Amino acid sequence: MKRFYITGISGTGKSSIALKLKEKGIPSIDIDEIKGLCHWVNKKTKKVSYWHSGIGSEFLETHKYVCEKNKLISLMNKSGDIVVVVGLADNQSDFFNLFDKIFFFYCDKKTFLERINKRINNDFGKHHSEQKMLLDWYMEFKRKMIKRGAVPINTSAPLNVVFNKVIKHIYYD
């Protein structure tokens, strides 16, 4: 089984690529779309918390978004020869070793803001405190992902161009 992980900040096109992959018959898992796979937890108490748009920067500073590794493994094992997982979780480095290749999606600030404000499938990033947090954190995150060996893909391009780049790496690398 070949396993791939696509990460990047909100608005870089991860969910759009997951949908396109599914349309083409390639199994994909969007960690934000699977109920019970990910959740917010308080960093100190470790208790599950509930996020809502506009909750503010204090919540973002005191909580983290985590993906349940064992549940993710179980979902991936139900897929075929190839599976692509997309998402961004604070604990994702805990499961990078599950993947044959990691992609890092990025785009320019203008594209990021346009996508975040237009999207209807996920409210995260619409509030100014969330946008500020994402943009402040973005450059350090990008540096770490590239240092780790993630394949950087600029998603400012049209969806079909980005999709073709991902497919090239999945099937021809």
C-alpha positions in Angstrom: 0.0 0.0 0.0 1.2 3.5 -0.9 0.3 6.2 1.6 0.5 9.9 1.0 -0.2 12.9 3.3 -1.1 16.4 2.2 -0.8 19.2 4.7 -0.8 23.0 4.6 -2.6 25.8 6.3 -6.3 26.3 5.9 -7.3 27.6 2.5 -4.4 26.0 0.5 -6.7 23.5 -1.3 -6.3 20.3 0.7 -10.0 19.5 0.8 -10.5 20.4 -2.9 -7.8 18.0 -3.9 -9.3 15.3 -1.7 -12.6 15.7 -3.5 -10.9 15.7 -6.9 -9.0 12.5 -6.0 -12.3 10.8 -5.0 -13.9 11.9 -8.3 -11.0 10.1 -10.1 -11.4 7.0 -8.0 -8.4 7.5 -5.8 -9.1 6.9 -2.1 -8.7 10.0 0.0 -9.4 10.8 3.6 -10.0 14.4 4.7 -9.3 14.4 8.4 -11.6 17.3 9.0 -14.5 15.5 7.4 -14.5 12.2 9.4 -16.5 12.5 12.6 -14.5 11.6 15.7 -11.2 11.4 13.9 -10.0 14.9 15.1 -10.9 17.2 18.0 -9.8 20.2 19.9 -8.2 19.6 23.3 -7.1 21.9 26.1 -3.3 21.9 26.2 -3.2 21.9 30.0 -6.2 19.7 31.0 -6.2 17.5 27.9 -10.0 17.7 28.0 -11.9 17.7 24.7 -13.2 21.2 23.8 -15.4 22.5 21.1 -14.4 25.2 18.7 -16.7 27.6 16.8 -15.9 30.4 14.4 -15.0 33.6 16.1 -14.2 32.0 19.5 -11.1 34.1 19.6 -7.3 34.0 19.9 -7.3 32.9 23.6 -8.9 29.6 22.6 -6.4 29.0 19.8 -3.5 29.7 22.2 -4.8 27.3 24.9 -6.0 24.5 22.7 -4.7 22.2 20.0 -6.3 20.3 17.2 -5.4 16.6 17.3 -6.0 13.6 15.1 -6.4 10.1 16.6 -3.6 8.1 15.1 -5.1 4.7 15.7 -8.4 5.7 14.1 -6.5 7.1 11.1 -4.5 3.9 10.7 -7.8 1.9 10.8 -9.3 4.1 8.1 -6.2 3.9 5.9 -6.1 0.1 6.3 -9.6 0.0 4.8 -8.4 1.7 1.6 -7.0 0.0 -1.5 -3.4 0.0 -2.8 -3.2 3.8 -2.6 -4.6 6.3 0.0 -4.1 10.0 0.2 -4.8 11.7 3.6 -5.3 15.4 3.7 -5.3 17.7 6.7 -3.5 19.7 9.3 -3.4 18.6 13.0 -1.1 19.9 15.7 0.1 16.3 16.3 0.6 15.4 12.7 4.3 14.8 13.2 3.3 11.8 15.4 2.0 10.1 12.3 4.3 11.3 9.5 6.1 7.9 9.7 2.9 6.2 8.3 3.4 7.9 4.9 5.6 7.2 1.9 5.5 10.8 0.9 4.3 14.1 2.4 3.2 17.1 0.4 3.2 20.6 1.7 0.6 22.8 0.1 1.1 26.6 0.1 -0.2 29.7 -1.6 0.2 33.4 -1.5 -1.5 35.5 1.1 -4.1 37.0 -1.3 -5.2 33.5 -2.5 -5.3 32.2 1.0 -7.6 35.0 2.2 -9.9 34.8 -0.9 -10.3 31.0 -0.4 -10.9 31.2 3.3 -13.5 33.9 3.0 -15.3 32.1 0.1 -15.4 28.6 1.3 -18.5 27.0 2.6 -17.4 23.6 3.8 -15.4 24.8 6.8 -15.6 28.0 8.9 -12.1 27.7 10.4 -10.0 30.7 9.3 -12.9 33.1 8.6 -12.5 35.1 11.8 -9.6 37.6 11.9 -8.0 36.1 15.0 -7.8 32.7 13.1 -6.4 34.4 10.0 -3.8 36.2 12.1 -2.8 33.0 13.9 -2.5 31.1 10.6 -0.4 33.8 8.8 1.9 34.3 11.8 2.6 30.6 12.1 2.7 29.9 8.3 6.4 30.7 7.5 7.8 28.7 10.4 5.5 25.8 9.5 6.6 26.0 5.8 10.3 26.0 6.8 9.8 22.9 9.1 7.9 21.0 6.5 10.5 21.6 3.7 13.3 20.7 6.1 11.5 17.5 6.9 11.5 16.6 3.2 7.9 17.4 2.3 7.3 18.1 -1.4 6.2 21.7 -1.7 3.4 22.4 -4.1 2.2 26.0 -4.8 -1.5 25.8 -4.9 -2.1 29.3 -6.2 -2.4 27.6 -9.6 -5.7 26.3 -10.9 -7.0 23.1 -9.2 -6.3 20.9 -12.3 -2.7 22.0 -12.4 -2.2 21.2 -8.7 -4.1 17.9 -9.1 -1.8 16.9 -12.0 1.3 17.7 -9.9 0.0 15.5 -7.0 -0.8 12.7 -9.5 2.7 12.9 -11.0 4.3 12.4 -7.6 1.9 9.6 -6.6 2.3 7.5 -9.8 5.6 8.6 -11.4 8.1 9.3 -8.7 
